[in-house]
């Protein structure tokens, strides 16, 4: 009888220890910070710089981050206050068809300007790492909403600005025109 009692206590002890160590590992897992990604921090820094450039209407800084093949033409268009590009970036009142708000209006009206970096990982096609910058009002748009493709598509004209980059030879380069102008980045099916 005593052997059965000892065996029962031993089994109970093993079960309790297993449960405790399982719980401990779960708690540790919850406390484990996300892995830091310095490469995405570099892209976030670009986001901070271009947001400031938009708010300051600093065309020369914006052009530093523009695609090289578009830079010369974009410089001309950004200096022409009636051009589609100028309106898209700086002035909602002249956007053709009144579709959406300018990047400037989206950023300047944000109570808490948020810049979120979405890492897209490496492309199987070209081996480059991709990332998207999202500019939004943290006071009215949650991180959870930013994970919804439908929300991003719906709000891209009025509340969210985006810009897509890829990492080439240790440097982030824009994939799309300034702030994804004339693209459907946030509404694309892929």
C-alpha positions as CSV (number, residue, x, y, z in Angstrom):
1,X,0.0,0.0,0.0
2,X,2.8,2.3,0.9
3,X,4.5,1.6,-2.4
4,X,1.3,2.6,-4.2
5,X,1.1,5.9,-2.2
6,X,4.7,6.7,-3.0
7,X,4.2,5.9,-6.7
8,X,1.1,8.1,-6.7
9,X,3.0,11.0,-5.0
10,X,5.9,10.5,-7.4
11,X,3.5,10.7,-10.4
12,X,1.8,13.7,-8.9
13,X,5.2,15.4,-8.3
14,X,6.3,14.7,-11.9
15,X,3.0,16.0,-13.2
16,X,3.3,19.2,-11.1
17,X,6.9,19.8,-12.2
18,X,6.1,19.2,-15.8
19,X,3.2,21.7,-15.5
20,X,5.4,24.2,-13.7
21,X,8.2,24.1,-16.2
22,X,5.8,24.2,-19.0
23,X,4.2,27.3,-17.5
24,X,7.6,28.8,-16.9
25,X,8.6,28.4,-20.5
26,X,5.3,29.9,-21.7
27,X,5.9,32.9,-19.4
28,X,9.4,33.3,-20.6
29,X,8.2,33.0,-24.2
30,X,5.8,35.9,-23.6
31,X,8.5,38.0,-22.0
32,X,10.9,37.4,-24.8
33,X,11.3,40.6,-26.8
34,X,10.9,40.7,-30.5
35,X,14.2,40.1,-32.4
36,X,15.7,43.5,-33.2
37,X,16.1,44.2,-36.9
38,X,18.6,47.0,-37.5
39,X,18.0,46.8,-41.3
40,X,14.3,47.8,-40.8
41,X,15.5,50.5,-38.4
42,X,17.4,52.0,-41.3
43,X,14.2,52.1,-43.4
44,X,12.3,53.6,-40.5
45,X,14.9,56.4,-40.4
46,X,14.3,57.1,-44.0
47,X,10.6,57.3,-43.2
48,X,11.3,59.8,-40.5
49,X,13.4,61.9,-42.9
50,X,10.9,61.9,-45.8
51,X,8.0,62.7,-43.4
52,X,9.9,65.7,-42.1
53,X,10.8,66.7,-45.7
54,X,7.1,66.6,-46.7
55,X,6.0,68.6,-43.7
56,X,8.8,71.2,-44.4
57,X,8.1,71.1,-48.1
58,X,11.8,70.3,-48.6
59,X,11.9,69.1,-52.2
60,X,15.7,68.5,-52.3
61,X,15.5,66.0,-49.4
62,X,12.6,64.2,-50.9
63,X,14.5,63.9,-54.2
64,X,17.5,62.2,-52.4
65,X,15.1,59.3,-51.7
66,X,13.4,59.3,-55.1
67,X,14.1,56.7,-57.8
68,X,17.2,57.8,-59.8
69,X,15.4,57.3,-63.1
70,X,12.6,59.6,-62.0
71,X,14.6,62.2,-60.0
72,X,15.2,64.8,-62.8
73,X,11.6,64.8,-64.0
74,X,10.2,64.7,-60.5
75,X,12.3,67.8,-59.5
76,X,10.6,69.7,-62.4
77,X,7.1,68.5,-61.4
78,X,7.6,69.1,-57.7
79,X,8.5,72.8,-58.5
80,X,5.3,73.2,-60.6
81,X,2.5,73.9,-58.2
82,X,-0.1,72.8,-60.8
83,X,1.5,69.4,-61.7
84,X,-0.2,66.1,-60.6
85,X,2.9,65.1,-58.6
86,X,3.1,68.4,-56.7
87,X,-0.7,68.1,-55.9
88,X,-0.3,64.4,-54.9
89,X,2.5,65.3,-52.5
90,X,1.7,68.8,-51.2
91,X,-1.8,70.1,-52.2
92,X,-5.1,68.3,-51.9
93,X,-7.0,71.2,-53.5
94,X,-5.5,70.5,-57.0
95,X,-5.7,66.7,-57.1
96,X,-7.4,65.8,-60.3
97,X,-10.9,64.5,-59.7
98,X,-10.5,65.3,-56.0
99,X,-9.5,61.6,-55.4
100,X,-7.9,61.4,-52.0
101,X,-5.7,63.7,-49.9
102,X,-2.2,64.9,-50.5
103,X,0.6,63.2,-48.5
104,X,1.2,66.6,-46.8
105,X,-2.4,66.7,-45.6
106,X,-2.3,63.1,-44.4
107,X,0.9,63.8,-42.4
108,X,0.1,67.3,-41.1
109,X,-3.4,66.4,-39.9
110,X,-2.1,63.4,-37.9
111,X,-2.5,64.0,-34.1
112,X,0.3,61.4,-33.6
113,X,2.2,60.7,-36.8
114,X,3.1,57.1,-37.0
115,X,5.6,55.5,-39.3
116,X,5.3,51.8,-39.5
117,X,7.8,49.6,-41.4
118,X,6.4,46.4,-42.8
119,X,9.2,44.0,-43.7
120,X,8.4,41.9,-46.7
121,X,11.3,39.5,-46.5
122,X,13.5,38.5,-49.4
123,X,12.0,38.1,-52.8
124,X,12.4,34.6,-54.4
125,X,12.6,36.4,-57.8
126,X,15.5,38.8,-57.3
127,X,16.8,38.0,-53.8
128,X,16.3,41.5,-52.5
129,X,14.7,42.3,-49.2
130,X,11.6,44.5,-49.5
131,X,9.9,46.8,-47.1
132,X,6.9,49.2,-47.1
133,X,6.7,52.4,-45.1
134,X,3.3,53.4,-43.8
135,X,2.6,56.9,-42.7
136,X,-0.6,57.3,-40.6
137,X,-2.2,58.8,-37.5
138,X,-1.5,56.5,-34.5
139,X,-4.2,58.3,-32.6
140,X,-6.9,56.9,-34.9
141,X,-5.4,53.9,-36.6
142,X,-4.3,50.9,-34.6
143,X,-1.5,48.4,-35.4
144,X,-4.2,45.8,-35.8
145,X,-6.0,47.8,-38.5
146,X,-2.6,48.2,-40.3
147,X,-2.5,44.4,-40.6
148,X,-5.7,44.4,-42.6
149,X,-5.2,44.5,-46.4
150,X,-8.8,45.6,-46.9
151,X,-8.4,48.5,-44.4
152,X,-5.1,49.6,-46.0
153,X,-6.7,49.6,-49.5
154,X,-9.8,51.5,-48.3
155,X,-7.9,54.2,-46.4
156,X,-4.9,54.7,-48.7
157,X,-6.5,57.6,-50.5
158,X,-7.5,59.6,-47.4
159,X,-5.6,58.5,-44.3
160,X,-2.5,56.4,-45.1
161,X,0.5,57.2,-47.3
162,X,2.9,54.4,-48.3
163,X,6.2,54.0,-50.0
164,X,7.9,50.7,-51.1
165,X,11.6,50.1,-50.9
166,X,14.1,47.3,-51.5
167,X,17.5,46.6,-50.0
168,X,20.3,46.6,-52.6
169,X,24.0,46.3,-51.7
170,X,23.3,47.4,-48.1
171,X,21.1,50.4,-49.0
172,X,17.4,50.9,-49.2
173,X,16.3,52.1,-52.6
174,X,12.8,53.1,-53.7
175,X,10.9,50.6,-55.9
176,X,8.0,52.9,-56.7
177,X,7.7,56.6,-57.4
178,X,7.4,59.0,-54.5
179,X,5.0,57.7,-51.9
180,X,3.8,55.0,-54.3
181,X,2.3,57.7,-56.6
182,X,0.3,56.2,-59.4
183,X,0.5,52.7,-58.0
184,X,-1.9,50.4,-56.3
185,X,0.6,49.2,-53.7
186,X,-1.9,49.0,-50.8
187,X,-4.7,47.6,-53.0
188,X,-2.7,45.1,-55.1
189,X,-3.9,41.5,-54.8
190,X,-0.4,40.2,-54.0
